[in-house]
Amino acid sequence: MSELGYPDKHLVSAALGWLELKLPGEARAELQQVAPANLNHPEVLEVWWRIHAAEQHWDEALRVAELELIAAPERMSGWVDRSYSLHELRRTQEAREALLPAVKKFPEASLIPYNLACYACQLGNTGEARQWLMKAIARGEKDEIKNLAVNDPDLAAIRDLVLKL
């Protein structure tokens, strides 16, 4: 996929800024100005997903995540966004299955095993959740992951392990 050019790159950046300010409606207004030829560009789709996630429109977020995967299967965001959308739709087993192939595809990423730990924990597989969390730590920054995990409601069942990290 080619590099996103101006002014669309600027519109994407502006939309991200609005999302940081927790103003998804303003972000939406920016992305609605993107040229029709770039509507399926991975960078644009990724921000659309963030807008739908901020608004908790998970069906639409899932639809956009599927488009992300079609447009750029080599980008991690589509894999993570799809599984997260499925999880938020209470389809956690599907989320887990959809994300498993990404473990090998993105061997350095800590977010993938972290999310798999969350899904395993929510499915009642605490042993598997512990293993995934340890893989996330091995791939990433231990303190950052611990800070994220200690308050994550999806990992409540293995809070004891998190506190010992």
N, C-alpha and C positions, 0 to 999 in steps of 0.2 A: 504494500500500500504506500502511496506517495505521501510526502510530507504535506501537512495541512498548511495552506498559505494564508496570507492576509487578504481580506480582513477577518476571515473565519477563525484564524488562530487567536486573534485579539478577542473575538466574541466568546470563544471557549475560555480564555483566561478570565475575562470579565465574569462569566457565569460561575467559574470556580470561586472567584472572590465573593460573589453574592452568597454562594453556598457556605463559605467560611463565616459569613455574617448571619447565617441561618435564615436566609431570605430566598427560598426556592422559587417563589413567584418571579422575583427579579432575574434569577438565573434562567428561568424558562423564557422570559422575554428576550434575553440575550441570544439564546440558542435558536429561537424562532426566526432569527435574522440570518442564520447560516444559509449559504447558497444551497439550492436543491441538490447540486452535484456532490456535495459533501455531507449530506444527511446520514449516510452510512459509513462515514469515516470513523475508525475506531476511537479516536480522541473525542469526537462529538458524541458517539454512542455511550462512551464511558461517563460523560457528564450527564447525559440524559438519565442514565441509570441512577446516578447520585441524586438527581432531582426527584425521581420517583421514590427512591429509598427515603429521602428526607420527608417526603409527603406520605410515606408509608403506603404507597400504591404498589403493592407487591406483585399483583398480576401483571401490571404494566412493566414493572422492573424486570420481571422474569422474561417478558417478551423482548425487551431491549437487550438483556444479557444474552439471549439466544442469538440476536443479531450481532452482538459483539463477537461471539464465538465464530460465526460465519465469516465476518469481515476480517478477523485477525486471531485465528486459533493459537498463534505463537505468543500472544499477549496473555499474561496471567489474569488480568482483570476480568475477562469474560468468564473464565472458569470459576473464579471466586464469586463474582457477582451472581452467576446463575445458581450456584449452590446456596449462597446466602439468601437469595430470593425464595428458593424452595423451602429452606429452613423457616423463614418468616411466614410462609404459607402453611406451616405445620406439616410439611412433607420432608421431614428430616432424614428419613431413610433414603429417599431419592437424592437429597442433598449430598449425603455421604457417598452414595454410589457415583454420583456425577462428578465428585471432586477427586475420587481415588486415582483416576488416570493422571491427574495433574501432579501427583507426588513425584513421579519419575520425570515428567516433562519439565518441571521447574525444581531441580534438586537442591538449589540454594535457598529457596523461599521458605521462610518460617511461618508465614501466614497460612499456608495450606495445611501443614500438620496441626497448627493451632486451631483452625476451624474444624478439622477432623476430630480433634480432642473435644471440642464443644459438642459436635454432633454425636459422638460416641457417648459422651456423658448424658446427653439428653435422651438417648436411646437406652440408657441403663447399663451400658457397657463401661463400667468405671475402670476396669483393668486396661482396656483398649484406650480409653481416654488418657490415662496416665502415660501410656507408651507414646501416644501422639504428642502429648504436651512435652515430654522429654525430647522428642525429635525436634519439636519447634525450638526448644531452648538450644539444642545442639546446632541448629542452623542459624540462630539469631542472637540477639542481644538479651542475655539472661535477665537483667534488671528490668528492661523494657517489657519483656514478656510477662515477668512476674507481676509488674504493676498493672498490666492489662488484665491478667488472669485473676488477681485477687478480688476484683470487683465484678467479674463477669458472672452474671446469674446462670449462664449455661454451664459453668464449671463448679457450681455450688457443691455438688456431690463429691468433688475431690479437693475441696478447699484445704483440707489438712495437708495434702501434698504441696499445694501452692504455697502455703505459709512456711513450709520447711525449706523451700528453695533458697 
